[in-house]
C-alpha cells in the first residue's frame, strides 16, 4: 500500500525536527539522537511506515502509559557472552542501542553474544540496530514483542504480537543477506492505510469479533485516534494466514519474553485502547513492549571473515542470476533498502498523513511548528 500522498523532504531536517521535539518533551540529547537516527534510517531505506509516523507510538505512550523520557537503560546482569538490560521504562530506541552496543562488544571475543531487554517501550524499525553489527562485520538478529495485535491461528481474539524481526550478515561487494519482516499479516499502520486509501487489505485478515467471519474490508473495524495519522486502533481480530507464520510468531515470543528474565508475554500486555484511554486519564498502564533481544555473531572468531563475505556474495549473486518468470524479476530481500542507504540521498519520501500530525499536533504541544523548526534548522545550516 504505497499510494498514499507523499512529500519529498530533506532527511536532515526530518531528523532535526524529531530530535528537537523529543528534547522539548524532556529527553536527553543522546536519547533524542537515538530516536531521530532510527526513524531517519527507516526513511533512508524507504520504509515509510517505520518513518516519521512511528513517532506517534512514542507520543501516545508518553502522554499515557508511563514512558519515562528521562530514564536511562541500565545493564543489570551479565556474563562473558550475555547480558540483561532494564529499560527503566525508557523507549526502545534508547534501550536497543544500549543492548546492541553491549552485544557487539561481547561478540568481539566470545564469538556469540545475546542481550535481553525489558521494561521499555516501542523501538520502531529494528533495521537500524542490526545494521550497527553489520558495520562491525558481524551478524545480528533482533526483535521485541508487542501489544496484542493478532489472533492465535483459528481464534478470534487478539492475544499475539505482530513483532518486527531483523537479521543481517556481513557481505563483500553484493548487498547483504538481510531479513526484515513482521511475524503477522498486519498492524495498526496497515489498517490506517487501507481506510485512507479506501482499498481492501491484501488478504482476508480482518476477523469479525462477533461472527468470526473473515473480511478484507478494514473500514468497519478501524478506530482512528484523535490527532494521529499512522497509529490507529481496530476492533477486529488479526488473522495470521498460515501455521508457519503462527509458529514463527510464537518462537519469537519464546525469545523476547519467555526465556527473557525481564520478559512479559504479549498476552499480559496492555492494548492500544488501554494506552489511548490512559492518555485521556493521565494513567500508567505498563510498557508497550514485554521483552526484546539482540543476538550478535562475530564470524571472524570462528574462521575467515573474508571467506564469510565471499560466501555471502556468491550466494546472493547466484540468487540474482536465477531465470525470472515471464514479466517478473528475481528480488533479494533487503537489497532495495540497502542500495538506498548506500546512495546517501538527502531527499526522502514522507507520507503526508504522517507529516501533518507530527508538525501540527505533536510539535504543537511544545509551541513548535514546521515553520519554527525550519527557521531553526536553516540557521544551523
ZAMARGU-4260 file (C-alpha; in steps of 0.2 Angstrom, whole numbers, plus 5000, padded with zeros to 4 digits):
<rodrens>
0) 5000/5000/5000 | 5011/5014/4994 | 4998/5025/4985 | 4995/5037/4999 | 5001/5055/4995
5) 5019/5058/4999 | 5030/5073/5000 | 5049/5074/4997 | 5059/5082/5011 | 5077/5084/5017
10) 5081/5069/5029 | 5092/5081/5039 | 5078/5092/5043 | 5067/5077/5047 | 5080/5071/5059
15) 5082/5088/5067 | 5064/5090/5069 | 5062/5074/5078 | 5077/5077/5089 | 5071/5094/5093
20) 5053/5089/5098 | 5059/5074/5108 | 5070/5085/5118 | 5057/5098/5120 | 5047/5084/5128
25) 5061/5081/5141 | 5073/5069/5133 | 5092/5070/5134 | 5102/5074/5118 | 5108/5056/5117
30) 5090/5049/5119 | 5084/5061/5106 | 5099/5056/5094 | 5094/5038/5095 | 5076/5041/5091
35) 5080/5053/5076 | 5093/5041/5070 | 5082/5026/5069 | 5067/5035/5062 | 5079/5043/5049
40) 5087/5027/5045 | 5069/5020/5040 | 5067/5034/5028 | 5084/5032/5021 | 5079/5014/5017
45) 5062/5019/5010 | 5052/5011/5024 | 5039/5024/5026 | 5028/5016/5039 | 5043/5015/5050
50) 5047/5033/5047 | 5040/5049/5054 | 5023/5041/5058 | 5030/5029/5070 | 5034/5043/5082
55) 5016/5043/5086 | 5018/5027/5096 | 5031/5036/5107 | 5020/5051/5109 | 5005/5041/5114
60) 5015/5031/5127 | 5022/5047/5134 | 5005/5055/5136 | 4998/5040/5144 | 5006/5024/5149
65) 5021/5029/5159 | 5035/5031/5147 | 5049/5039/5157 | 5058/5050/5145 | 5072/5054/5157
70) 5076/5036/5161 | 5092/5028/5157 | 5093/5010/5152 | 5105/5000/5163 | 5115/4984/5162
75) 5108/4974/5177 | 5116/4957/5174 | 5129/4950/5163 | 5141/4935/5159 | 5155/4933/5146
80) 5143/4931/5132 | 5126/4938/5138 | 5118/4952/5147 | 5102/4959/5153 | 5097/4977/5151
85) 5082/4985/5161 | 5075/5000/5150 | 5068/5008/5166 | 5053/5012/5156 | 5063/5022/5143
90) 5060/5020/5124 | 5065/5005/5114 | 5076/5017/5103 | 5087/5020/5118 | 5086/5003/5126
95) 5090/4993/5109 | 5105/5004/5106 | 5112/5000/5123 | 5109/4982/5120 | 5117/4982/5103
100) 5132/4990/5109 | 5135/4978/5123 | 5131/4963/5112 | 5144/4969/5098 | 5157/4972/5111
105) 5155/4955/5119 | 5155/4946/5102 | 5172/4953/5098 | 5179/4940/5110 | 5165/4927/5113
110) 5160/4925/5095 | 5142/4924/5100 | 5133/4936/5112 | 5115/4939/5117 | 5107/4953/5126
115) 5090/4953/5133 | 5080/4969/5137 | 5064/4973/5145 | 5053/4986/5154 | 5054/4998/5139
120) 5043/5005/5125 | 5042/5005/5106 | 5058/5004/5096 | 5052/5007/5079 | 5061/4998/5065
125) 5074/4986/5070 | 5084/4988/5054 | 5095/5002/5062 | 5100/4992/5077 | 5106/4976/5067
130) 5115/4987/5055 | 5126/4993/5069 | 5133/4975/5069 | 5134/4974/5050 | 5145/4990/5051
135) 5157/4980/5063 | 5157/4965/5051 | 5146/4955/5062 | 5129/4946/5060 | 5115/4951/5071
140) 5096/4947/5074 | 5084/4956/5085 | 5066/4958/5089 | 5054/4963/5103 | 5036/4958/5106
145) 5021/4970/5105 | 5004/4974/5112 | 4991/4961/5106 | 4988/4964/5088 | 4984/4946/5081
150) 4974/4931/5085 | 4980/4914/5088 | 4978/4903/5072 | 4959/4898/5072 | 4955/4910/5086
155) 4945/4927/5086 | 4953/4937/5099 | 4970/4947/5098 | 4982/4939/5110 | 4998/4938/5099
160) 5011/4951/5095 | 5014/4957/5077 | 5033/4959/5081 | 5047/4966/5070 | 5061/4954/5066
165) 5078/4960/5058 | 5093/4949/5054 | 5109/4954/5043 | 5125/4946/5040 | 5142/4953/5033
170) 5144/4954/5014 | 5158/4960/5002 | 5153/4968/4986 | 5135/4962/4984 | 5121/4968/4995
175) 5120/4958/5012 | 5108/4944/5016 | 5095/4955/5026 | 5079/4949/5033 | 5067/4962/5038
180) 5049/4956/5042 | 5035/4955/5054 | 5028/4939/5061 | 5010/4944/5057 | 5000/4950/5042
185) 4996/4967/5048 | 4997/4980/5062 | 4989/4997/5065 | 4998/5006/5051 | 4990/4994/5038
190) 4973/4997/5045 | 4975/5016/5043 | 4982/5015/5025 | 4968/5003/5019 | 4955/5015/5026
195) 4963/5031/5020 | 4966/5024/5003 | 4948/5016/5003 | 4956/4999/4997 | 4954/4982/5004
200) 4968/4973/5014 | 4979/4962/5005 | 4971/4947/5012 | 4955/4941/5021 | 4964/4946/5038
205) 4950/4955/5047 | 4941/4943/5059 | 4924/4950/5064 | 4923/4950/5084 | 4905/4944/5084
210) 4903/4932/5069 | 4921/4926/5067 | 4920/4928/5048 | 4935/4935/5039 | 4935/4950/5028
215) 4947/4961/5018 | 4937/4977/5022 | 4945/4986/5037 | 4933/5000/5037 | 4920/4993/5050
220) 4934/4990/5062 | 4945/5005/5061 | 4946/5016/5076 | 4956/5032/5072 | 4965/5040/5087
225) 4962/5059/5088 | 4977/5069/5081 | 4987/5054/5073 | 4989/5048/5055 | 4998/5032/5057
230) 4993/5025/5074 | 4975/5018/5073 | 4967/5005/5084 | 4955/4992/5077 | 4941/4981/5084
235) 4943/4966/5073 | 4955/4951/5077 | 4970/4950/5066 | 4971/4934/5055 | 4988/4925/5054
240) 4987/4917/5037 | 4997/4901/5039 | 5003/4889/5053 | 5021/4893/5048 | 5019/4912/5052
245) 5009/4907/5068 | 5024/4896/5073 | 5037/4909/5070 | 5026/4922/5080 | 5026/4910/5095
250) 5045/4906/5093 | 5048/4925/5094 | 5038/4926/5110 | 5049/4912/5117 | 5065/4923/5113
255) 5058/4940/5118 | 5048/4936/5133 | 5048/4918/5139 | 5066/4915/5142 | 5070/4933/5144
260) 5072/4936/5163 | 5063/4953/5162 | 5050/4947/5149 | 5031/4949/5149 | 5022/4939/5136
265) 5010/4948/5124 | 4995/4940/5132 | 4999/4951/5148 | 5002/4967/5139 | 4990/4982/5138
270) 4981/4986/5122 | 4981/5001/5110 | 4965/5006/5118 | 4972/5005/5135 | 4985/5017/5130
275) 4973/5029/5122 | 4962/5029/5137 | 4977/5032/5148 | 4982/5047/5138 | 4965/5054/5142
280) 4965/5050/5160 | 4984/5053/5163 | 4986/5035/5169 | 5001/5022/5168 | 4996/5005/5160
285) 5013/4997/5158 | 5026/4996/5145 | 5021/4993/5127 | 5035/4980/5125 | 5036/4965/5135
290) 5054/4960/5131 | 5067/4961/5117 | 5083/4953/5112 | 5099/4957/5102 | 5110/4942/5096
295) 5127/4946/5088 | 5138/4934/5080 | 5156/4938/5075 | 5161/4926/5061 | 5180/4932/5062
300) 5181/4922/5079 | 5176/4905/5070 | 5185/4907/5054 | 5190/4919/5040 | 5179/4935/5039
305) 5184/4937/5021 | 5178/4920/5016 | 5162/4923/5025 | 5159/4938/5015 | 5164/4929/4999
310) 5151/4915/5003 | 5138/4929/5005 | 5142/4937/4989 | 5142/4920/4980 | 5126/4916/4987
315) 5117/4932/4983 | 5125/4933/4966 | 5118/4916/4962 | 5101/4920/4968 | 5100/4936/4957
320) 5106/4925/4942 | 5090/4914/4943 | 5080/4915/4927 | 5065/4925/4931 | 5047/4921/4927
325) 5039/4930/4912 | 5035/4948/4917 | 5044/4946/4934 | 5061/4949/4942 | 5071/4940/4955
330) 5072/4951/4970 | 5084/4949/4985 | 5076/4954/5002 | 5083/4970/5009 | 5093/4974/4993
335) 5082/4989/4988 | 5084/4997/5006 | 5102/4993/5007 | 5106/5001/4990 | 5095/5016/4995
340) 5106/5018/5011 | 5122/5017/5000 | 5116/5031/4989 | 5115/5043/5004 | 5101/5053/4997
345) 5097/5069/5006 | 5079/5070/4999 | 5067/5056/5005 | 5049/5052/5004 | 5037/5055/5019
350) 5018/5051/5019 | 5008/5067/5021 | 4996/5059/5033 | 5012/5056/5045 | 5019/5073/5041
355) 5004/5084/5047 | 5000/5075/5063 | 5019/5077/5069 | 5021/5095/5065 | 5003/5101/5068
360) 4998/5090/5083 | 5013/5083/5092 | 5026/5098/5089 | 5012/5110/5094 | 5012/5103/5112
365) 5028/5112/5114 | 5024/5128/5105 | 5034/5122/5090 | 5028/5121/5071 | 5035/5116/5055
370) 5039/5135/5051 | 5048/5137/5068 | 5058/5121/5066 | 5063/5126/5048 | 5069/5143/5053
375) 5080/5134/5067 | 5086/5121/5055 | 5091/5134/5042 | 5100/5145/5055 | 5111/5130/5059
380) 5115/5125/5041
</rodrens>
